[in-house]
Amino acid sequence: MVLSYHEFLASGNITRFPSGQRSATNHRPLAKAFKKQRVDQSPARLERLKKMLSESKTGQQTLDFLEQKGSKIIFEKMNYYGYFSPDNNLVALNPAMSDEDLAVTFVHEMRHAWQDSQMDTTSPEMTPKSFFVSGFAIEADACAAEVMYAHEMREKNPKIWAAHQKSNYAPMSTAFEKTFKETGDAEKARADALLKWYDLKVKSSYADTYVDYMSQVAKELKKQKELEPQYFAENRSTKLIVDTLCKDYDGKQFLKDGSDLEKPEKLSINEKQARKLSRALIPYMTKYRRTADQLGLDKITVTRPDGEKTTCAEILKQVKAERNKSAAVKAAAQKGNGR
């Protein structure tokens, strides 16, 4: 039985969760950090956060969806801002963070809950190419939702905007305001904020997690006695992903051109990630008679340490060649020892 992506996240020491941010504890051990401060985990605080959300359109729509889905909101001590658990239908928030940070996180995590209600966003049945497109898109979209909320609250509660500007996602809110100032179009500004996510360093952390998960799936499939042809087989279209996910709660599409998400600078990973994925996929591909093109590896751009660009399909070829050479050298050595 292949683990779901969310089961995979919950099964081990995974440090990258849907919130995408770590809490600011000055790198002190978490226990020590909590000893030095009293944290409010009261129901009254949760109601205070809900009131903060009710003061904007996006925030109120978030609360409406919370009620519709019946998700539970809890406080939980952790070393990141928060997470959404689809298996338990709950959103967890780090009580050590400020109300402003948690209001933004609330919007982000409930956006993941909404995405989860629209489609299976991280299915092991998708090809690696589709998995990367979908995985990156859900994070970029959730972050764009929090930017939209921060924008709407900029005058009512400047502290929320200021909190976002201090986060790792500040380039997204800056991109939003630039486009909004030029066009007055909040939907276009939201789209530009979403696309800006792909320039952030955090993208590589999510790529790490996706590579880890797909590598685990490939290893599990290699062990299966019977073939499981449905895995890594669905070439889900980027248009479907964008049309399903990149719209507001009213159903209005704010990102219309899905081709942007397949551009080399967007659909990209680094060489270390490509090599790890290739090493895991080679035995699976041999067993299931799958080609690099069938998995969409030719569409995934790989950036080498020197900045040179190639594709995951080319990296896979190199890894295969290196393995064959190593096997030949080992066989020759064994033959020599046999003499």
Buried (B, 14 or more C-beta within 10 A) or exposed (E): EBBBBBEBBBEEEEEBBBBBBBBBBEEEEBEEBBEEEEBEBEEEBBEBBBEBBEBBBBBBBBBEBBEEBEBEBBBEBBBBBBBBBBEEEBBBBBBBBEBBBBBBBBBBBBBBBBBBEEBBBBBBBBBBBBBBBBBBBBBBBBBBBBBBBBBBBBEEBEBBBEBBBEBEBBBBBBBBBBBBEEEEEBBBBBBBBBBBBBEBEBBBBBBBBBBBBBBBBBEBBBEBEEEBEEBBBBBBEBEEBBBBBBBBBEEEEBBBEBEBBBEEEBBBBBBBBBBBBBBBBBBBBEBBEBEBEBBBBBBBBBBEEEEEEBBBBBBBBBBBEEEEEEEEEEEEEEEEEEE
